[in-house]
């Protein structure tokens, strides 16, 4: 159904049955997380990649199932609710354990998928944004990735690494406690504005050949969002959610992120949203399908920031092909300022004559972005 509606599917495999866990799982470890067996995980990954290779037709089917090109090994492995143990105790204190466990899972997964689909793209698991002190339930994502990349804790020096991590795309989930420009307080935590903490060691590992897979790894963000109010009374106003979405997309684009997925598209039922985890009211549509302002922001993100007393830098991503017109709100209504043709990605950026406080928007055919006040 997703492919039929023009969507590309990224499939994540996460967790294992009890028979594929390591021995001696403690009661404190969530089922499916304890020292997963890489060979068993790889066998399942290979079967899944074969099923969704584009050439497999189930019995009685008139055509093959669609192909899945993007494959992800695990989810948030720097959290103990996803992968255990996170740490091991040594005579000097606590040392990271989960990155080495995960590297074996990732490499087995990579080999299995590539054996069936050599040109498939494998994502590393998206890391959660915040961690605890050593020995806690969460490992800071930058610390996790340095260990995954076989780099030293300080100086990013290469470490002995007989099994370099194999992947094509690095993934992270940079949820921010506040708005998009919030910086995490702790050194190794990574919010939206902190992606360099992961990108710098990634590029260092590429140069030192302590990681494998693609020669130049893309960086994706496959989860980011804020709950809106309504429906969640603890969320941000729906207009703020839309504004923060556009600023997030712009900031991540500036940081070199090539793909961003917003979590969620549609709000989940209310008893999930307000009785437990945040994020269940983060959809760009309400539960009944009514669009929030963020639905327009997601489809046609646009913003403009002042660059002087009478100029602004407009940025956006067009929803389709064709020319885009930047419009200014004047006393007589909206009038055209500039017209341009975006590149193949749809992203555009240009300087326009607009003073602080001016109201701008972008138009492509019948589609119009949200209006943005220059600040």
KASUL-V250910 format. One record per residue. N is the residue number from 0. RES is the residue in one letter. PHI is phi as a letter, one per 20 degrees, with the letter a starting at -180 (* if undefined). OMEGA is omega in whole degrees, -180 to 180 (NA if undefined). BURIAL is + if it has 9 or more other C-alpha atoms within 8 Angstrom, else -. Layout:
n:N res:RES phi:PHI omega:OMEGA burial:BURIAL
n:N res:RES phi:PHI omega:OMEGA burial:BURIAL
This chain:
n:0 res:X phi:* omega:180 burial:-
n:1 res:X phi:f omega:180 burial:-
n:2 res:X phi:f omega:179 burial:+
n:3 res:X phi:f omega:178 burial:-
n:4 res:X phi:e omega:173 burial:-
n:5 res:X phi:n omega:-179 burial:-
n:6 res:X phi:e omega:171 burial:-
n:7 res:X phi:e omega:-175 burial:-
n:8 res:X phi:e omega:169 burial:+
n:9 res:X phi:d omega:-173 burial:+
n:10 res:X phi:d omega:-179 burial:-
n:11 res:X phi:d omega:174 burial:+
n:12 res:X phi:d omega:-170 burial:+
n:13 res:X phi:b omega:177 burial:-
n:14 res:X phi:n omega:180 burial:+
n:15 res:X phi:c omega:173 burial:+
n:16 res:X phi:f omega:-173 burial:-
n:17 res:X phi:g omega:-177 burial:-
n:18 res:X phi:f omega:179 burial:-
n:19 res:X phi:d omega:175 burial:+
n:20 res:X phi:e omega:175 burial:+
n:21 res:X phi:f omega:-179 burial:+
n:22 res:X phi:f omega:172 burial:-
n:23 res:X phi:m omega:179 burial:-
n:24 res:X phi:f omega:179 burial:-
n:25 res:X phi:f omega:-179 burial:-
n:26 res:X phi:f omega:-178 burial:-
n:27 res:X phi:f omega:-178 burial:-
n:28 res:X phi:e omega:178 burial:+
n:29 res:X phi:f omega:178 burial:+
n:30 res:X phi:g omega:178 burial:-
n:31 res:X phi:n omega:-175 burial:+
n:32 res:X phi:d omega:-168 burial:+
n:33 res:X phi:e omega:175 burial:+
n:34 res:X phi:l omega:-176 burial:+
n:35 res:X phi:g omega:-179 burial:+
n:36 res:X phi:f omega:-177 burial:+
n:37 res:X phi:f omega:-178 burial:+
n:38 res:X phi:f omega:179 burial:-
n:39 res:X phi:f omega:178 burial:-
n:40 res:X phi:f omega:180 burial:+
n:41 res:X phi:f omega:180 burial:+
n:42 res:X phi:f omega:178 burial:+
n:43 res:X phi:f omega:180 burial:-
n:44 res:X phi:f omega:180 burial:+
n:45 res:X phi:f omega:179 burial:+
n:46 res:X phi:f omega:179 burial:-
n:47 res:X phi:f omega:-180 burial:-
n:48 res:X phi:f omega:176 burial:+
n:49 res:X phi:f omega:-180 burial:+
n:50 res:X phi:f omega:-179 burial:+
n:51 res:X phi:d omega:178 burial:+
n:52 res:X phi:e omega:-177 burial:+
n:53 res:X phi:n omega:-179 burial:+
n:54 res:X phi:c omega:-178 burial:+
n:55 res:X phi:e omega:176 burial:+
n:56 res:X phi:d omega:177 burial:+
n:57 res:X phi:f omega:178 burial:-
n:58 res:X phi:g omega:178 burial:-
n:59 res:X phi:n omega:-179 burial:-
n:60 res:X phi:f omega:-179 burial:-
n:61 res:X phi:e omega:-180 burial:-
n:62 res:X phi:b omega:179 burial:-
n:63 res:X phi:f omega:171 burial:+
n:64 res:X phi:f omega:179 burial:+
n:65 res:X phi:f omega:178 burial:+
n:66 res:X phi:e omega:167 burial:-
n:67 res:X phi:d omega:-177 burial:+
n:68 res:X phi:e omega:-174 burial:+
n:69 res:X phi:d omega:-175 burial:+
n:70 res:X phi:c omega:-177 burial:+
n:71 res:X phi:c omega:-179 burial:+
n:72 res:X phi:e omega:173 burial:+
n:73 res:X phi:m omega:-180 burial:+
n:74 res:X phi:c omega:174 burial:+
n:75 res:X phi:l omega:-177 burial:+
n:76 res:X phi:f omega:175 burial:+
n:77 res:X phi:e omega:175 burial:+
n:78 res:X phi:d omega:-179 burial:+
n:79 res:X phi:f omega:176 burial:+
n:80 res:X phi:f omega:180 burial:+
n:81 res:X phi:d omega:-177 burial:+
n:82 res:X phi:b omega:180 burial:+
n:83 res:X phi:c omega:-5 burial:+
n:84 res:X phi:f omega:176 burial:+
n:85 res:X phi:e omega:-175 burial:+
n:86 res:X phi:c omega:169 burial:+
n:87 res:X phi:c omega:-179 burial:+
n:88 res:X phi:e omega:177 burial:+
n:89 res:X phi:c omega:179 burial:-
n:90 res:X phi:f omega:179 burial:-
n:91 res:X phi:d omega:-178 burial:-
n:92 res:X phi:p omega:-178 burial:-
n:93 res:X phi:e omega:177 burial:+
n:94 res:X phi:c omega:179 burial:+
n:95 res:X phi:f omega:178 burial:+
n:96 res:X phi:d omega:-174 burial:+
n:97 res:X phi:f omega:179 burial:+
n:98 res:X phi:f omega:179 burial:+
n:99 res:X phi:f omega:176 burial:+
n:100 res:X phi:f omega:-177 burial:+
n:101 res:X phi:f omega:179 burial:+
n:102 res:X phi:g omega:178 burial:+
n:103 res:X phi:f omega:178 burial:+
n:104 res:X phi:f omega:-178 burial:+
n:105 res:X phi:f omega:-178 burial:+
n:106 res:X phi:f omega:177 burial:+
n:107 res:X phi:f omega:178 burial:+
n:108 res:X phi:f omega:-179 burial:+
n:109 res:X phi:g omega:-180 burial:+
n:110 res:X phi:f omega:-179 burial:+
n:111 res:X phi:f omega:-179 burial:+
n:112 res:X phi:f omega:-178 burial:+
n:113 res:X phi:f omega:178 burial:+
n:114 res:X phi:f omega:-180 burial:-
n:115 res:X phi:d omega:-178 burial:+
n:116 res:X phi:c omega:-176 burial:+
n:117 res:X phi:g omega:-178 burial:-
n:118 res:X phi:e omega:173 burial:-
n:119 res:X phi:f omega:178 burial:+
n:120 res:X phi:d omega:-177 burial:+
n:121 res:X phi:d omega:176 burial:+
n:122 res:X phi:e omega:166 burial:+
n:123 res:X phi:f omega:-180 burial:+
n:124 res:X phi:f omega:175 burial:+
n:125 res:X phi:f omega:-180 burial:+
n:126 res:X phi:e omega:175 burial:+
n:127 res:X phi:f omega:-168 burial:+
n:128 res:X phi:e omega:-171 burial:+
n:129 res:X phi:c omega:-179 burial:+
n:130 res:X phi:c omega:-180 burial:+
n:131 res:X phi:d omega:174 burial:+
n:132 res:X phi:f omega:180 burial:-
n:133 res:X phi:g omega:-177 burial:+
n:134 res:X phi:n omega:-179 burial:+
n:135 res:X phi:e omega:-176 burial:-
n:136 res:X phi:e omega:-177 burial:+
n:137 res:X phi:c omega:175 burial:+
n:138 res:X phi:e omega:178 burial:+
n:139 res:X phi:g omega:-173 burial:+
n:140 res:X phi:f omega:179 burial:+
n:141 res:X phi:f omega:176 burial:+
n:142 res:X phi:f omega:178 burial:+
n:143 res:X phi:g omega:-177 burial:+
n:144 res:X phi:f omega:177 burial:+
n:145 res:X phi:g omega:179 burial:+
n:146 res:X phi:f omega:177 burial:+
n:147 res:X phi:f omega:-178 burial:+
n:148 res:X phi:e omega:-178 burial:+
n:149 res:X phi:m omega:176 burial:+
n:150 res:X phi:d omega:-178 burial:+
n:151 res:X phi:f omega:-179 burial:+
n:152 res:X phi:f omega:176 burial:-
n:153 res:X phi:c omega:178 burial:-
n:154 res:X phi:n omega:180 burial:-
n:155 res:X phi:l omega:177 burial:+
n:156 res:X phi:e omega:-179 burial:-
n:157 res:X phi:f omega:177 burial:+
n:158 res:X phi:d omega:176 burial:-
n:159 res:X phi:f omega:-173 burial:-
n:160 res:X phi:b omega:-178 burial:-
n:161 res:X phi:f omega:-177 burial:-
n:162 res:X phi:c omega:-179 burial:-
n:163 res:X phi:g omega:-180 burial:+
n:164 res:X phi:f omega:-178 burial:+
n:165 res:X phi:d omega:177 burial:+
n:166 res:X phi:a omega:-179 burial:+
n:167 res:X phi:d omega:-174 burial:+
n:168 res:X phi:c omega:174 burial:+
n:169 res:X phi:e omega:-177 burial:+
n:170 res:X phi:c omega:177 burial:+
n:171 res:X phi:b omega:179 burial:+
n:172 res:X phi:d omega:-171 burial:+
n:173 res:X phi:e omega:177 burial:+
n:174 res:X phi:g omega:-178 burial:+
n:175 res:X phi:d omega:180 burial:+
n:176 res:X phi:f omega:178 burial:-
n:177 res:X phi:d omega:-179 burial:-
n:178 res:X phi:f omega:-175 burial:-
n:179 res:X phi:f omega:-174 burial:+
n:180 res:X phi:e omega:177 burial:-
n:181 res:X phi:f omega:175 burial:+
n:182 res:X phi:d omega:178 burial:+
n:183 res:X phi:g omega:-177 burial:+
n:184 res:X phi:f omega:-174 burial:-
n:185 res:X phi:e omega:-173 burial:-
n:186 res:X phi:g omega:-172 burial:-
n:187 res:X phi:d omega:173 burial:+
n:188 res:X phi:e omega:-171 burial:+
n:189 res:X phi:c omega:171 burial:+
n:190 res:X phi:e omega:-175 burial:+
n:191 res:X phi:g omega:-176 burial:+
n:192 res:X phi:f omega:-174 burial:+
n:193 res:X phi:d omega:-172 burial:+
n:194 res:X phi:f omega:177 burial:+
n:195 res:X phi:g omega:179 burial:-
n:196 res:X phi:f omega:177 burial:+
n:197 res:X phi:e omega:-175 burial:+
n:198 res:X phi:f omega:-180 burial:+
n:199 res:X phi:f omega:177 burial:-
n:200 res:X phi:f omega:177 burial:+
n:201 res:X phi:f omega:-180 burial:+
n:202 res:X phi:f omega:176 burial:-
n:203 res:X phi:f omega:179 burial:+
n:204 res:X phi:f omega:176 burial:+
n:205 res:X phi:f omega:-179 burial:+
n:206 res:X phi:f omega:-178 burial:-
n:207 res:X phi:e omega:-180 burial:-
n:208 res:X phi:m omega:174 burial:-
n:209 res:X phi:e omega:170 burial:+
n:210 res:X phi:c omega:-180 burial:+
n:211 res:X phi:c omega:-176 burial:+
n:212 res:X phi:n omega:-179 burial:+
n:213 res:X phi:f omega:177 burial:-
n:214 res:X phi:f omega:176 burial:-
n:215 res:X phi:c omega:-174 burial:-
n:216 res:X phi:e omega:170 burial:+
n:217 res:X phi:f omega:174 burial:+
n:218 res:X phi:c omega:-180 burial:+
n:219 res:X phi:d omega:168 burial:+
n:220 res:X phi:c omega:-176 burial:+
n:221 res:X phi:d omega:171 burial:+
n:222 res:X phi:b omega:170 burial:+
n:223 res:X phi:a omega:180 burial:+
n:224 res:X phi:r omega:168 burial:+
n:225 res:X phi:c omega:170 burial:+
n:226 res:X phi:f omega:176 burial:+
n:227 res:X phi:d omega:174 burial:+
n:228 res:X phi:c omega:-2 burial:+
n:229 res:X phi:f omega:6 burial:-
n:230 res:X phi:e omega:-177 burial:+
n:231 res:X phi:e omega:-179 burial:+
n:232 res:X phi:f omega:178 burial:-
n:233 res:X phi:e omega:-179 burial:-
n:234 res:X phi:e omega:177 burial:+
n:235 res:X phi:e omega:177 burial:+
n:236 res:X phi:g omega:-174 burial:+
n:237 res:X phi:f omega:177 burial:+
n:238 res:X phi:f omega:178 burial:-
n:239 res:X phi:f omega:178 burial:-
n:240 res:X phi:g omega:-180 burial:+
n:241 res:X phi:f omega:180 burial:+
n:242 res:X phi:f omega:180 burial:+
n:243 res:X phi:f omega:177 burial:+
n:244 res:X phi:g omega:-179 burial:+
n:245 res:X phi:f omega:177 burial:+
n:246 res:X phi:f omega:178 burial:+
n:247 res:X phi:f omega:180 burial:+
n:248 res:X phi:f omega:-180 burial:+
n:249 res:X phi:f omega:-179 burial:+
n:250 res:X phi:f omega:179 burial:+
n:251 res:X phi:f omega:175 burial:+
n:252 res:X phi:f omega:178 burial:+
n:253 res:X phi:f omega:-179 burial:-
n:254 res:X phi:e omega:176 burial:-
n:255 res:X phi:n omega:178 burial:-
n:256 res:X phi:f omega:-173 burial:+
n:257 res:X phi:e omega:179 burial:-
n:258 res:X phi:b omega:178 burial:-
n:259 res:X phi:c omega:174 burial:+
n:260 res:X phi:d omega:179 burial:-
n:261 res:X phi:e omega:-180 burial:+
n:262 res:X phi:d omega:19 burial:+
n:263 res:X phi:c omega:170 burial:+
n:264 res:X phi:e omega:-179 burial:+
n:265 res:X phi:c omega:177 burial:+
n:266 res:X phi:g omega:175 burial:+
n:267 res:X phi:e omega:-177 burial:+
n:268 res:X phi:g omega:-170 burial:-
n:269 res:X phi:g omega:-177 burial:-
n:270 res:X phi:f omega:172 burial:-
n:271 res:X phi:f omega:-171 burial:+
n:272 res:X phi:f omega:-167 burial:+
n:273 res:X phi:d omega:177 burial:+
n:274 res:X phi:d omega:-175 burial:-
n:275 res:X phi:b omega:-172 burial:-
n:276 res:X phi:f omega:166 burial:-
n:277 res:X phi:f omega:178 burial:-
n:278 res:X phi:o omega:-177 burial:+
n:279 res:X phi:e omega:175 burial:+
n:280 res:X phi:d omega:-176 burial:+
n:281 res:X phi:e omega:-179 burial:+
n:282 res:X phi:f omega:171 burial:+
n:283 res:X phi:e omega:171 burial:+
n:284 res:X phi:c omega:171 burial:+
n:285 res:X phi:f omega:-177 burial:+
n:286 res:X phi:g omega:-179 burial:+
n:287 res:X phi:e omega:178 burial:-
n:288 res:X phi:n omega:177 burial:-
n:289 res:X phi:f omega:-179 burial:-
n:290 res:X phi:f omega:169 burial:+
n:291 res:X phi:e omega:173 burial:+
n:292 res:X phi:g omega:-179 burial:+
n:293 res:X phi:f omega:176 burial:+
n:294 res:X phi:f omega:175 burial:+
n:295 res:X phi:f omega:179 burial:+
n:296 res:X phi:f omega:-180 burial:+
n:297 res:X phi:f omega:-177 burial:+
n:298 res:X phi:f omega:-175 burial:-
n:299 res:X phi:c omega:-179 burial:+
n:300 res:X phi:f omega:-179 burial:+
n:301 res:X phi:b omega:173 burial:+
n:302 res:X phi:b omega:179 burial:+
n:303 res:X phi:b omega:180 burial:+
n:304 res:X phi:d omega:-179 burial:+
n:305 res:X phi:f omega:175 burial:+
n:306 res:X phi:d omega:180 burial:-
n:307 res:X phi:a omega:-178 burial:-
n:308 res:X phi:f omega:-175 burial:-
n:309 res:X phi:c omega:178 burial:+
n:310 res:X phi:b omega:180 burial:+
n:311 res:X phi:b omega:176 burial:+
n:312 res:X phi:d omega:-179 burial:+
n:313 res:X phi:e omega:180 burial:+
n:314 res:X phi:c omega:177 burial:+
n:315 res:X phi:a omega:176 burial:+
n:316 res:X phi:c omega:-176 burial:+
n:317 res:X phi:f omega:-180 burial:+
n:318 res:X phi:f omega:-178 burial:-
n:319 res:X phi:b omega:-180 burial:-
n:320 res:X phi:e omega:178 burial:-
n:321 res:X phi:o omega:-176 burial:-
n:322 res:X phi:f omega:177 burial:+
n:323 res:X phi:d omega:178 burial:+
n:324 res:X phi:d omega:173 burial:+
n:325 res:X phi:e omega:-175 burial:+
n:326 res:X phi:d omega:178 burial:+
n:327 res:X phi:d omega:177 burial:+
n:328 res:X phi:e omega:-180 burial:+
n:329 res:X phi:d omega:180 burial:-
n:330 res:X phi:g omega:-179 burial:-
n:331 res:X phi:e omega:-179 burial:-
n:332 res:X phi:p omega:-179 burial:-
n:333 res:X phi:e omega:176 burial:-
n:334 res:X phi:c omega:-177 burial:-
n:335 res:X phi:f omega:175 burial:+
n:336 res:X phi:d omega:-177 burial:+
n:337 res:X phi:b omega:177 burial:-
n:338 res:X phi:c omega:-178 burial:+
n:339 res:X phi:b omega:175 burial:-
n:340 res:X phi:d omega:180 burial:-
n:341 res:X phi:f omega:175 burial:+
n:342 res:X phi:f omega:-176 burial:-
n:343 res:X phi:g omega:-179 burial:-
n:344 res:X phi:f omega:-177 burial:-
n:345 res:X phi:n omega:-178 burial:+
n:346 res:X phi:f omega:176 burial:+
n:347 res:X phi:c omega:178 burial:+
n:348 res:X phi:b omega:180 burial:-
n:349 res:X phi:b omega:177 burial:-
n:350 res:X phi:e omega:-179 burial:-
n:351 res:X phi:c omega:176 burial:+
n:352 res:X phi:f omega:-179 burial:-
n:353 res:X phi:b omega:-180 burial:+
n:354 res:X phi:e omega:177 burial:+
n:355 res:X phi:g omega:-178 burial:+
n:356 res:X phi:n omega:178 burial:-
n:357 res:X phi:f omega:-180 burial:+
n:358 res:X phi:d omega:-178 burial:+
n:359 res:X phi:c omega:172 burial:+
n:360 res:X phi:b omega:178 burial:+
n:361 res:X phi:d omega:180 burial:+
n:362 res:X phi:c omega:171 burial:+
n:363 res:X phi:c omega:-175 burial:+
n:364 res:X phi:m omega:-180 burial:-
n:365 res:X phi:e omega:-177 burial:-
n:366 res:X phi:e omega:-176 burial:-
n:367 res:X phi:c omega:177 burial:+
n:368 res:X phi:f omega:168 burial:+
n:369 res:X phi:f omega:177 burial:+
n:370 res:X phi:f omega:-177 burial:-
n:371 res:X phi:c omega:179 burial:+
n:372 res:X phi:e omega:-177 burial:+
n:373 res:X phi:f omega:179 burial:+
n:374 res:X phi:c omega:NA burial:-
